[in-house]
Amino acid sequence: MFKKLSFFALVALAAVSCNNKESRMVCFVPVTVHVNDFLVTVDTFSDTKAAQAAADYTGVKAIVLAFYDGETEIYKSEQVKSLSTEQNPFGEFTCSLPLGTYTMVVLGYGKNMEDEITLISPTLATYDCPHPRETFAATKTVTISGTSANNLEATLSRIVSKLQVASSDPRPSSAAKIRYTFTAGGKSFNPTTGLATVNDGFSNTVGISAVPGTTSSSVCYLFLTSQEATMDVTIEVLDESENVINRKVVTSVPFKLNRCTRLTGSIYSAGTSASSFLLEPEWLETQEINF
């Protein structure tokens, strides 16, 4: 079951004065999109069971709203949660659109300083950075008219798969980063389908927050070209200069859209094998794999 990120979008259309002889594409109408009851329930993606309001959900730090006429962008704007104010609350957009029918695209994601989504069209968006983040998307056909108010509802679905890697051995002081390399999936996706538009794989380097001498845990996100996929994952421990200290390859790792695959094993110790691992045969809330 997809995890849902629900919101209520209220579009208020003010009266507009247009000559009937004018093209509808030059008759602009004020539009307000209000993302209000922005609730997230994460019971199938993590151990958190309670629903959370958007303002409290750390996984969504930015919202992108866009309207397209076919592949042509008519309007696009991004809101960042940390920059929201009482006058400009998170989740409220105002714009003017020509009369007509459009594809509305809404993305919610865990924006960071270097991790941003580039929305190109209703069928293409990409992370132009090393780190894809938790991502939600929805597309909807809407008609903008000047005759009456339009109440629109949409639901954002989480469209990423999550990998969590927990070490069973302690972090040495020389270990500074971990590089994960996926042999499939990608960082570009189709907002309409929620699936990856490439299947070439990629590498993602993350820092290690655990202090030396303790076990560590890290997370990566990726987009899949289908609801389920199997791929190899290479885990490389790096020093401060990004020299490889240790390397493990875990083969045939299963992933599923909107699910977490958890790898647990020795990643810092040399000489241990990652050629086999244990796998639960059913898809659960979190896939547990020991290697």
C-alpha positions as YAML, in Angstrom:
chain: A
units: angstrom
residues:
- id: 1
  name: MET
  ca: [0.00, 0.00, 0.00]
- id: 2
  name: PHE
  ca: [1.46, 3.36, -0.97]
- id: 3
  name: LYS
  ca: [2.09, 5.77, 1.85]
- id: 4
  name: LYS
  ca: [-0.14, 8.75, 1.31]
- id: 5
  name: LEU
  ca: [0.64, 12.40, 1.87]
- id: 6
  name: SER
  ca: [-2.79, 14.01, 1.74]
- id: 7
  name: PHE
  ca: [-3.61, 17.64, 1.27]
- id: 8
  name: PHE
  ca: [-6.62, 19.81, 0.43]
- id: 9
  name: ALA
  ca: [-5.99, 22.35, -2.30]
- id: 10
  name: LEU
  ca: [-8.44, 25.23, -2.39]
- id: 11
  name: VAL
  ca: [-8.33, 27.19, -5.62]
- id: 12
  name: ALA
  ca: [-10.17, 30.52, -5.39]
- id: 13
  name: LEU
  ca: [-10.92, 32.11, -8.74]
- id: 14
  name: ALA
  ca: [-11.75, 35.79, -8.72]
- id: 15
  name: ALA
  ca: [-14.01, 37.44, -11.25]
- id: 16
  name: VAL
  ca: [-12.13, 38.49, -14.35]
- id: 17
  name: SER
  ca: [-12.94, 40.99, -17.03]
- id: 18
  name: CYS
  ca: [-12.22, 39.63, -20.51]
- id: 19
  name: ASN
  ca: [-13.51, 40.54, -23.91]
- id: 20
  name: ASN
  ca: [-15.11, 37.52, -25.57]
- id: 21
  name: LYS
  ca: [-13.00, 38.14, -28.65]
- id: 22
  name: GLU
  ca: [-9.82, 37.75, -26.69]
- id: 23
  name: SER
  ca: [-7.93, 34.47, -26.73]
- id: 24
  name: ARG
  ca: [-8.48, 32.53, -23.54]
- id: 25
  name: MET
  ca: [-4.70, 32.25, -23.15]
- id: 26
  name: VAL
  ca: [-4.46, 35.98, -22.47]
- id: 27
  name: CYS
  ca: [-7.31, 36.05, -19.95]
- id: 28
  name: PHE
  ca: [-5.48, 35.58, -16.65]
- id: 29
  name: VAL
  ca: [-7.35, 34.55, -13.50]
- id: 30
  name: PRO
  ca: [-6.03, 34.92, -9.93]
- id: 31
  name: VAL
  ca: [-5.48, 31.46, -8.43]
- id: 32
  name: THR
  ca: [-4.75, 30.51, -4.83]
- id: 33
  name: VAL
  ca: [-3.59, 26.98, -4.04]
- id: 34
  name: HIS
  ca: [-3.71, 26.25, -0.33]
- id: 35
  name: VAL
  ca: [-2.08, 23.06, 0.92]
- id: 36
  name: ASN
  ca: [-3.88, 22.70, 4.21]
- id: 37
  name: ASP
  ca: [-4.45, 19.38, 6.00]
- id: 38
  name: PHE
  ca: [-1.03, 18.04, 5.06]
- id: 39
  name: LEU
  ca: [-0.92, 14.76, 6.96]
- id: 40
  name: VAL
  ca: [1.66, 11.99, 6.77]
- id: 41
  name: THR
  ca: [1.23, 8.48, 8.11]
- id: 42
  name: VAL
  ca: [4.43, 6.49, 7.98]
- id: 43
  name: ASP
  ca: [3.41, 3.11, 9.39]
- id: 44
  name: THR
  ca: [4.63, 1.19, 6.33]
- id: 45
  name: PHE
  ca: [7.89, 3.10, 5.88]
- id: 46
  name: SER
  ca: [9.36, 3.32, 9.38]
- id: 47
  name: ASP
  ca: [8.61, 2.45, 12.98]
- id: 48
  name: THR
  ca: [6.58, 5.64, 13.48]
- id: 49
  name: LYS
  ca: [2.87, 4.81, 13.61]
- id: 50
  name: ALA
  ca: [1.19, 8.16, 14.32]
- id: 51
  name: ALA
  ca: [0.07, 10.61, 11.64]
- id: 52
  name: GLN
  ca: [1.92, 13.90, 11.59]
- id: 53
  name: ALA
  ca: [1.09, 17.34, 10.24]
- id: 54
  name: ALA
  ca: [3.31, 18.58, 7.44]
- id: 55
  name: ALA
  ca: [4.84, 21.26, 9.62]
- id: 56
  name: ASP
  ca: [6.02, 18.53, 11.99]
- id: 57
  name: TYR
  ca: [7.09, 15.96, 9.40]
- id: 58
  name: THR
  ca: [10.82, 16.32, 8.87]
- id: 59
  name: GLY
  ca: [10.81, 14.24, 5.68]
- id: 60
  name: VAL
  ca: [9.14, 17.06, 3.71]
- id: 61
  name: LYS
  ca: [11.06, 20.34, 3.72]
- id: 62
  name: ALA
  ca: [9.89, 21.82, 0.43]
- id: 63
  name: ILE
  ca: [6.88, 21.78, -1.90]
- id: 64
  name: VAL
  ca: [6.99, 22.40, -5.64]
- id: 65
  name: LEU
  ca: [3.76, 23.40, -7.43]
- id: 66
  name: ALA
  ca: [3.57, 23.61, -11.22]
- id: 67
  name: PHE
  ca: [0.92, 23.87, -13.94]
- id: 68
  name: TYR
  ca: [1.54, 22.59, -17.48]
- id: 69
  name: ASP
  ca: [-0.29, 22.92, -20.77]
- id: 70
  name: GLY
  ca: [0.89, 19.68, -22.31]
- id: 71
  name: GLU
  ca: [4.66, 19.84, -21.83]
- id: 72
  name: THR
  ca: [4.69, 23.64, -21.68]
- id: 73
  name: GLU
  ca: [5.24, 25.12, -18.23]
- id: 74
  name: ILE
  ca: [2.68, 27.82, -17.38]
- id: 75
  name: TYR
  ca: [3.60, 28.36, -13.75]
- id: 76
  name: LYS
  ca: [6.05, 26.91, -11.23]
- id: 77
  name: SER
  ca: [6.98, 27.85, -7.68]
- id: 78
  name: GLU
  ca: [8.76, 26.24, -4.75]
- id: 79
  name: GLN
  ca: [8.20, 26.81, -1.06]
- id: 80
  name: VAL
  ca: [10.82, 25.96, 1.57]
- id: 81
  name: LYS
  ca: [9.50, 25.16, 5.02]
- id: 82
  name: SER
  ca: [12.34, 26.90, 6.85]
- id: 83
  name: LEU
  ca: [11.61, 30.17, 5.01]
- id: 84
  name: SER
  ca: [7.87, 30.19, 5.70]
- id: 85
  name: THR
  ca: [6.36, 33.01, 7.73]
- id: 86
  name: GLU
  ca: [2.96, 33.92, 9.13]
- id: 87
  name: GLN
  ca: [2.42, 36.10, 6.07]
- id: 88
  name: ASN
  ca: [3.69, 33.38, 3.72]
- id: 89
  name: PRO
  ca: [2.73, 30.08, 5.37]
- id: 90
  name: PHE
  ca: [4.15, 26.78, 4.18]
- id: 91
  name: GLY
  ca: [1.78, 25.20, 1.68]
- id: 92
  name: GLU
  ca: [-0.01, 28.28, 0.36]
- id: 93
  name: PHE
  ca: [0.58, 29.44, -3.23]
- id: 94
  name: THR
  ca: [-0.89, 32.38, -5.13]
- id: 95
  name: CYS
  ca: [-0.55, 32.97, -8.85]
- id: 96
  name: SER
  ca: [-2.44, 34.06, -11.98]
- id: 97
  name: LEU
  ca: [-3.20, 31.52, -14.70]
- id: 98
  name: PRO
  ca: [-4.82, 31.81, -18.12]
- id: 99
  name: LEU
  ca: [-8.22, 30.18, -18.51]
- id: 100
  name: GLY
  ca: [-7.86, 26.60, -19.64]
- id: 101
  name: THR
  ca: [-7.18, 23.01, -18.65]
- id: 102
  name: TYR
  ca: [-3.81, 22.08, -17.19]
- id: 103
  name: THR
  ca: [-1.85, 19.32, -15.53]
- id: 104
  name: MET
  ca: [-1.11, 20.28, -11.94]
- id: 105
  name: VAL
  ca: [2.04, 18.72, -10.48]
- id: 106
  name: VAL
  ca: [2.86, 18.84, -6.76]
- id: 107
  name: LEU
  ca: [6.09, 17.48, -5.29]
- id: 108
  name: GLY
  ca: [7.01, 17.28, -1.62]
- id: 109
  name: TYR
  ca: [10.57, 16.34, -0.71]
- id: 110
  name: GLY
  ca: [13.33, 16.48, 1.88]
- id: 111
  name: LYS
  ca: [15.17, 19.45, 0.42]
- id: 112
  name: ASN
  ca: [18.68, 20.12, 1.67]
- id: 113
  name: MET
  ca: [21.25, 22.76, 0.80]
- id: 114
  name: GLU
  ca: [22.70, 20.64, -2.03]
- id: 115
  name: ASP
  ca: [19.79, 18.31, -2.68]
- id: 116
  name: GLU
  ca: [17.18, 19.90, -4.91]
- id: 117
  name: ILE
  ca: [14.65, 18.61, -7.41]
- id: 118
  name: THR
  ca: [14.53, 20.04, -10.91]
- id: 119
  name: LEU
  ca: [10.96, 19.65, -12.22]
- id: 120
  name: ILE
  ca: [11.07, 19.69, -16.02]
- id: 121
  name: SER
  ca: [7.61, 18.44, -17.03]
- id: 122
  name: PRO
  ca: [4.73, 16.28, -15.74]
- id: 123
  name: THR
  ca: [6.76, 13.27, -16.87]
- id: 124
  name: LEU
  ca: [10.31, 14.24, -15.86]
- id: 125
  name: ALA
  ca: [12.01, 15.46, -12.72]
- id: 126
  name: THR
  ca: [15.50, 14.83, -11.41]
- id: 127
  name: TYR
  ca: [17.81, 15.31, -8.48]
- id: 128
  name: ASP
  ca: [20.86, 17.11, -9.88]
- id: 129
  name: CYS
  ca: [22.88, 16.14, -6.83]
- id: 130
  name: PRO
  ca: [24.37, 13.04, -5.20]
- id: 131
  name: HIS
  ca: [21.56, 12.53, -2.69]
- id: 132
  name: PRO
  ca: [17.95, 11.81, -3.66]
- id: 133
  name: ARG
  ca: [15.68, 12.48, -0.71]
- id: 134
  name: GLU
  ca: [12.35, 11.18, 0.51]
- id: 135
  name: THR
  ca: [9.97, 12.26, -2.24]
- id: 136
  name: PHE
  ca: [6.19, 12.49, -2.68]
- id: 137
  name: ALA
  ca: [4.33, 13.33, -5.89]
- id: 138
  name: ALA
  ca: [0.87, 13.89, -7.35]
- id: 139
  name: THR
  ca: [-0.42, 14.97, -10.75]
- id: 140
  name: LYS
  ca: [-3.96, 16.04, -11.55]
- id: 141
  name: THR
  ca: [-5.85, 17.52, -14.50]
- id: 142
  name: VAL
  ca: [-7.52, 20.79, -13.48]
- id: 143
  name: THR
  ca: [-9.69, 23.30, -15.34]
- id: 144
  name: ILE
  ca: [-9.25, 26.99, -14.56]
- id: 145
  name: SER
  ca: [-12.38, 28.99, -15.30]
- id: 146
  name: GLY
  ca: [-13.69, 32.38, -14.29]
- id: 147
  name: THR
  ca: [-17.20, 31.25, -13.52]
- id: 148
  name: SER
  ca: [-16.98, 29.80, -10.02]
- id: 149
  name: ALA
  ca: [-14.61, 28.69, -7.27]
- id: 150
  name: ASN
  ca: [-12.94, 25.33, -7.77]
- id: 151
  name: ASN
  ca: [-12.26, 22.97, -4.87]
- id: 152
  name: LEU
  ca: [-9.52, 20.50, -5.75]
- id: 153
  name: GLU
  ca: [-8.35, 17.45, -3.84]
- id: 154
  name: ALA
  ca: [-5.18, 15.47, -4.44]
- id: 155
  name: THR
  ca: [-3.06, 12.87, -2.68]
- id: 156
  name: LEU
  ca: [0.71, 12.75, -2.74]
- id: 157
  name: SER
  ca: [2.18, 9.25, -2.69]
- id: 158
  name: ARG
  ca: [5.68, 8.42, -1.55]
- id: 159
  name: ILE
  ca: [7.53, 7.35, -4.71]
- id: 160
  name: VAL
  ca: [10.95, 6.30, -3.43]
- id: 161
  name: SER
  ca: [12.43, 3.11, -2.06]
- id: 162
  name: LYS
  ca: [14.58, 3.33, 1.05]
- id: 163
  name: LEU
  ca: [17.79, 1.51, 1.95]
- id: 164
  name: GLN
  ca: [18.93, 1.45, 5.55]
- id: 165
  name: VAL
  ca: [22.33, -0.06, 6.35]
- id: 166
  name: ALA
  ca: [23.21, -0.89, 9.97]
- id: 167
  name: SER
  ca: [26.68, -2.05, 10.88]
- id: 168
  name: SER
  ca: [27.14, -4.95, 13.28]
- id: 169
  name: ASP
  ca: [30.75, -3.91, 13.91]
- id: 170
  name: PRO
  ca: [32.05, -0.65, 15.42]
- id: 171
  name: ARG
  ca: [33.22, 2.27, 13.35]
- id: 172
  name: PRO
  ca: [37.01, 2.72, 13.34]
- id: 173
  name: SER
  ca: [38.41, 6.23, 13.77]
- id: 174
  name: SER
  ca: [39.77, 6.19, 10.21]
- id: 175
  name: ALA
  ca: [36.30, 5.76, 8.69]
- id: 176
  name: ALA
  ca: [34.75, 9.09, 7.65]
- id: 177
  name: LYS
  ca: [32.19, 8.31, 4.93]
- id: 178
  name: ILE
  ca: [30.34, 5.43, 3.27]
- id: 179
  name: ARG
  ca: [29.73, 5.22, -0.46]
- id: 180
  name: TYR
  ca: [26.78, 3.16, -1.68]
- id: 181
  name: THR
  ca: [26.65, 2.15, -5.33]
- id: 182
  name: PHE
  ca: [23.44, 0.77, -6.84]
- id: 183
  name: THR
  ca: [23.53, -1.23, -10.08]
- id: 184
  name: ALA
  ca: [19.96, -0.22, -11.02]
- id: 185
  name: GLY
  ca: [17.39, 2.49, -10.34]
- id: 186
  name: GLY
  ca: [18.17, 6.18, -10.61]
- id: 187
  name: LYS
  ca: [17.78, 9.77, -9.46]
- id: 188
  name: SER
  ca: [15.41, 10.92, -12.23]
- id: 189
  name: PHE
  ca: [11.70, 10.09, -12.12]
- id: 190
  name: ASN
  ca: [8.34, 10.56, -13.77]
- id: 191
  name: PRO
  ca: [6.05, 12.53, -11.40]
- id: 192
  name: THR
  ca: [2.96, 11.07, -13.11]
- id: 193
  name: THR
  ca: [3.93, 7.41, -12.68]
- id: 194
  name: GLY
  ca: [6.27, 7.75, -9.71]
- id: 195
  name: LEU
  ca: [8.83, 5.52, -11.45]
- id: 196
  name: ALA
  ca: [12.45, 6.13, -12.40]
- id: 197
  name: THR
  ca: [13.13, 7.31, -15.94]
- id: 198
  name: VAL
  ca: [16.60, 5.70, -15.97]
- id: 199
  name: ASN
  ca: [17.88, 2.35, -14.73]
- id: 200
  name: ASP
  ca: [21.62, 2.96, -14.81]
- id: 201
  name: GLY
  ca: [22.21, 3.02, -11.06]
- id: 202
  name: PHE
  ca: [24.26, 5.65, -9.21]
- id: 203
  name: SER
  ca: [26.55, 6.22, -6.25]
- id: 204
  name: ASN
  ca: [25.68, 8.07, -3.05]
- id: 205
  name: THR
  ca: [28.27, 9.05, -0.43]
- id: 206
  name: VAL
  ca: [27.05, 9.78, 3.09]
- id: 207
  name: GLY
  ca: [28.76, 10.87, 6.26]
- id: 208
  name: ILE
  ca: [28.99, 8.72, 9.39]
- id: 209
  name: SER
  ca: [27.32, 10.24, 12.42]
- id: 210
  name: ALA
  ca: [28.22, 7.45, 14.86]
- id: 211
  name: VAL
  ca: [31.24, 8.12, 17.06]
- id: 212
  name: PRO
  ca: [34.25, 5.80, 16.63]
- id: 213
  name: GLY
  ca: [33.87, 2.57, 18.56]
- id: 214
  name: THR
  ca: [30.09, 2.37, 18.09]
- id: 215
  name: THR
  ca: [27.91, 0.83, 15.41]
- id: 216
  name: SER
  ca: [26.47, 3.04, 12.70]
- id: 217
  name: SER
  ca: [23.32, 3.35, 10.61]
- id: 218
  name: SER
  ca: [22.78, 5.26, 7.37]
- id: 219
  name: VAL
  ca: [19.99, 5.75, 4.84]
- id: 220
  name: CYS
  ca: [19.74, 6.18, 1.05]
- id: 221
  name: TYR
  ca: [16.74, 6.72, -1.23]
- id: 222
  name: LEU
  ca: [16.33, 5.68, -4.86]
- id: 223
  name: PHE
  ca: [13.71, 5.57, -7.60]
- id: 224
  name: LEU
  ca: [12.78, 2.25, -9.21]
- id: 225
  name: THR
  ca: [11.64, 1.58, -12.78]
- id: 226
  name: SER
  ca: [8.96, -0.82, -11.48]
- id: 227
  name: GLN
  ca: [7.14, -1.56, -8.25]
- id: 228
  name: GLU
  ca: [9.82, -4.08, -7.28]
- id: 229
  name: ALA
  ca: [13.46, -4.48, -8.28]
- id: 230
  name: THR
  ca: [16.51, -6.54, -7.38]
- id: 231
  name: MET
  ca: [20.05, -5.20, -7.67]
- id: 232
  name: ASP
  ca: [23.55, -5.43, -6.23]
- id: 233
  name: VAL
  ca: [24.68, -2.85, -3.68]
- id: 234
  name: THR
  ca: [28.36, -2.04, -3.15]
- id: 235
  name: ILE
  ca: [29.29, -0.63, 0.26]
- id: 236
  name: GLU
  ca: [32.63, 1.17, 0.46]
- id: 237
  name: VAL
  ca: [34.04, 2.66, 3.65]
- id: 238
  name: LEU
  ca: [36.10, 5.78, 2.93]
- id: 239
  name: ASP
  ca: [38.59, 7.86, 4.89]
- id: 240
  name: GLU
  ca: [38.62, 11.67, 4.93]
- id: 241
  name: SER
  ca: [40.40, 11.74, 1.55]
- id: 242
  name: GLU
  ca: [37.81, 9.29, 0.15]
- id: 243
  name: ASN
  ca: [40.31, 6.45, -0.13]
- id: 244
  name: VAL
  ca: [38.61, 3.06, 0.15]
- id: 245
  name: ILE
  ca: [39.26, 1.39, 3.51]
- id: 246
  name: ASN
  ca: [36.92, -1.56, 3.09]
- id: 247
  name: ARG
  ca: [34.55, -2.79, 0.39]
- id: 248
  name: LYS
  ca: [31.59, -5.17, 0.44]
- id: 249
  name: VAL
  ca: [29.22, -6.21, -2.34]
- id: 250
  name: VAL
  ca: [25.76, -7.45, -1.34]
- id: 251
  name: THR
  ca: [24.16, -9.23, -4.28]
- id: 252
  name: SER
  ca: [20.51, -9.50, -5.29]
- id: 253
  name: VAL
  ca: [19.15, -7.00, -2.79]
- id: 254
  name: PRO
  ca: [15.35, -6.64, -3.14]
- id: 255
  name: PHE
  ca: [13.69, -3.22, -3.19]
- id: 256
  name: LYS
  ca: [10.06, -2.22, -3.35]
- id: 257
  name: LEU
  ca: [8.41, 1.13, -3.94]
- id: 258
  name: ASN
  ca: [7.47, 2.85, -0.67]
- id: 259
  name: ARG
  ca: [9.21, 0.17, 1.39]
- id: 260
  name: CYS
  ca: [12.43, 0.07, 3.39]
- id: 261
  name: THR
  ca: [15.08, -2.58, 2.81]
- id: 262
  name: ARG
  ca: [17.37, -2.94, 5.81]
- id: 263
  name: LEU
  ca: [20.86, -4.42, 5.50]
- id: 264
  name: THR
  ca: [22.62, -5.47, 8.70]
- id: 265
  name: GLY
  ca: [26.15, -6.78, 8.80]
- id: 266
  name: SER
  ca: [29.86, -6.14, 9.17]
- id: 267
  name: ILE
  ca: [30.92, -3.26, 6.94]
- id: 268
  name: TYR
  ca: [34.09, -2.00, 8.64]
- id: 269
  name: SER
  ca: [35.88, -5.30, 9.25]
- id: 270
  name: ALA
  ca: [38.11, -6.69, 6.50]
- id: 271
  name: GLY
  ca: [37.98, -10.33, 5.51]
- id: 272
  name: THR
  ca: [34.29, -10.98, 6.15]
- id: 273
  name: SER
  ca: [32.07, -12.06, 3.28]
- id: 274
  name: ALA
  ca: [28.91, -10.39, 2.05]
- id: 275
  name: SER
  ca: [28.22, -12.97, -0.64]
- id: 276
  name: SER
  ca: [25.21, -14.42, 1.18]
- id: 277
  name: PHE
  ca: [22.52, -13.02, 3.41]
- id: 278
  name: LEU
  ca: [19.19, -13.94, 4.98]
- id: 279
  name: LEU
  ca: [15.98, -12.64, 3.49]
- id: 280
  name: GLU
  ca: [12.40, -12.76, 4.74]
- id: 281
  name: PRO
  ca: [10.31, -14.33, 1.93]
- id: 282
  name: GLU
  ca: [7.38, -11.91, 2.30]
- id: 283
  name: TRP
  ca: [7.27, -8.17, 1.76]
- id: 284
  name: LEU
  ca: [6.98, -6.62, 5.20]
- id: 285
  name: GLU
  ca: [6.92, -3.07, 6.52]
- id: 286
  name: THR
  ca: [10.72, -3.26, 6.55]
- id: 287
  name: GLN
  ca: [12.78, -5.87, 4.71]
- id: 288
  name: GLU
  ca: [15.33, -7.34, 7.10]
- id: 289
  name: ILE
  ca: [18.50, -8.68, 5.49]
- id: 290
  name: ASN
  ca: [21.57, -9.95, 7.35]
- id: 291
  name: PHE
  ca: [24.82, -10.29, 5.49]
...
